[in-house]
Amino acid sequence: MGVDTSGGHPAMDYAEHNRTYAQFLSLAKVGIIFLVVLLAGMAYFLV
């Protein structure tokens, strides 16, 4: 995603913000995949 940060506040560290957001998205994807596998395993083994 391209965001123009040239007009932003000089105290903001936009590069760090973008890295943090990317890490959040990665962890959210891993969490969703884990939950899907967990639910599929529960459906298979518990039913």
Secondary structure, DSSP 8 states (H G I E B T S, - for coil): -----TTS-TT--HHHHHHHHHHHHHHHHHHHHHHHHHHHHHHHHH-
